[in-house]
Amino acid sequence: MGIAGVASHEFARTSRPLGLMRHSAFGLALAASACLAELPVAAVVISPATAWVPVGQEVQLTATIKGDAGNVLTGRGVTWTTSNASVATVSGSGLVRGVTVGTIRITATSEGKSASADLTITTPPAAPWPHEPAGFTAILNQPWTTDMPPMTSGLPGNHALVTDQSDAPVSPPGAMDFWYPAGLVAGYSEFGRFWFHVPRARISKEVFIGVAFKLSSAFQGEASGVQKLFFLSAHGTGANDFWVEVGGSGSNPLNLRVVTEFQGLASAEYEPNVKNFLSTPVAGETNVIVDRGVWHKYEIYLKLPDVSGGAGTCMIWVDGTLALNRDPSLPLDRAMPMAFSGTGWAELNVDPIWGGGGSVKAHRDDIWYDHLYISTR
């Protein structure tokens, strides 16, 4: 009897028609939903509660509606308001846009309850490359935020790494670190480098390059005064027609230096107001010291001549100051002849070779590249 009774009881408990059970579950869900809908709003929470927004940029705020027990209530209407629309506007969905510099309070209200977020509208950040000519379009905009694969090098170990540089000026916190071990002999090629081939459709006689870099605080200049940063080719891939350096030996002051070895033309070296080591002043050129241990920016605009072998245009800004200003109007002792094949600048090669004058590194040194930007027109 006991066993039969239990079996009968279990059958009775589980033998309700399936359709009736589904109806009951659906009814309970509706009832629960109705109960939630009837719960009063107890609080509104805005996220983020504070923010800094540059003029012309936006930030999305969200409002969470809660009941007395802290449970989230859905389906409730929210009204967004700004304390001063001349400083910042807010949309019906909580999207805030900075208008002018100042402080602002954004409020979200739901069924009589409200919460506010205090925002500061700031001056927009300066463009990282303010001397890029109008009408140029980026073809490379490279931050260093992930590890790079080992690069071609005859030295043991990987001498090109992504490391943390939180003070990097363009795209922190990552930066490409090319490091030179103590005992390194100057002029070591294949130290670690990478190439960027300009897409065929974007090859042009005009190119703009922006690079942010930093030398270690006790960087040892090579006896020849040569510290290369990168090369450019105007003869397809593989030619080193034009390269950019940081010039200076030992612990002496460093500055911008450019070397040209265009195919078919005599090589030449340029510094502010100097060509081939002779004082040749050029209007507008200023020698800017490249201090060790701090970030610097080179902005470079190059234009090939109409005819290969003629004088081209080279303008280079160091930390915003025009340091090199060569154009076709200058006399031959100051101009920069350029040669090319095809339709223009085709390749950039980052290969930071240290000198070639026989010096030996007395200690480890580093060059960090924060960012590399290339555009053409």
C-alpha positions, 0 to 999 in steps of 0.5 A, a space after each residue: 500500500 505504501 509503495 502503491 500510494 507513493 507511486 499513485 501520488 507521484 503520477 498524480 503530481 506529474 500527470 497534469 496536461 502539458 498544455 495546462 502547465 505551459 499556460 500556468 508558466 506563461 501566466 506566472 511570467 506575465 504576473 511577474 512582469 506586471 509586478 515589475 512594471 508596477 514597482 516604483 522607481 527608487 533610484 537612477 544611476 548614471 555611468 560614467 559619473 564624471 568624464 572629460 570630453 574634448 570640444 567637438 568629441 562625444 561620450 555616451 552616458 547610460 542610465 540604470 533604473 533601480 527599484 527599492 531592492 536595488 533590482 534593475 527596472 526595464 522599460 522605463 522612460 528616461 529624460 536627459 537634460 544639460 545644465 548649459 547647452 552652450 557648453 555641451 549638448 545631450 541627446 535623448 539617448 544620453 550622447 553628450 557632445 562638447 561645444 565649448 570649454 567649461 564644466 557641465 552637469 548632465 541629468 537623467 530623470 525617470 518617474 521623478 527620480 534623477 541622477 547627474 554626471 559632472 563633465 568637463 569640456 576640454 580644449 581639443 588635443 592638437 593634431 599630431 602632425 600639424 604640418 601635413 599638407 591639405 588634401 593628403 590621405 593616410 596610407 600608414 598610421 602605425 602605433 606600436 601597441 602589440 609585440 612585433 615578430 623578430 626582425 632580420 638581424 645577425 645579432 643574437 636575440 631580438 633587438 626590436 621589441 614593443 615596450 611600455 612608454 606611457 609618456 609617448 606623445 602620439 599613441 601611448 603606452 606602447 613604443 617600438 624599442 630598438 636596443 643596442 647592446 654594449 660592445 656593438 661595433 658601429 655600422 652593424 647592418 641588418 640590426 633589425 628593420 622593417 619595410 613599408 611598400 607604398 600601395 601601387 595606386 598610392 605611389 606619388 611624387 609627394 609624400 608626408 611622414 610623421 615620426 615620434 622618437 626618443 633616444 635613451 638619456 645617455 645615448 652615445 653618439 657615434 664618432 661619424 655623427 651618424 644615427 640613422 632613423 629610416 630610408 626612402 626609395 624613389 626607385 622602386 623597392 630596395 634603393 636607399 635614395 634618401 635617409 633621415 638621421 639624428 646627427 652628433 657624436 659622443 655626448 655632444 648636442 644632436 640635431 637633424 641630418 639628411 643624406 641623399 644618395 639618389 641613383 645617378 646623382 652625387 651624394 649630399 648631406 644636409 643640416 639646417 643652414 648647412 650642405 656638405 659640411 659648408 655653411 649655406 644659410 637658407 631662409 627659414 631654417 632653424 637648427 633645433 637641438 634633439 635632446 636625449 631622454 625626451 620625445 621628439 617629432 620629425 614631420 617631413 614633406 617631400 616632393 620629387 621634381 617634374 624631371 628626374 635629376 632636378 631640384 626637389 622640395 624637402 621641408 622638415 619640422 623638428 618639434 614644430 620648428 622648420 629645420 630644413 627648407 629646400 625647394 627648387 628656387 634655391 641656388 645649386 649649392 643649397 638645393 636638393 637634387 632628386 632622381 626617381 624612376 616610375 611614379 614616385 616614392 615607393 618604399 620606407 625602410 626603418 633601419 636605425 643603423 648606428 654610425 659607421 666610424 668604428 666606434 664601440 658601444 660603451 653601454 646599452 642604448 635605445 631608440 624608441 619609435 612611438 608612432 609612424 605616419 605616412 600620407 600621400 596626395 
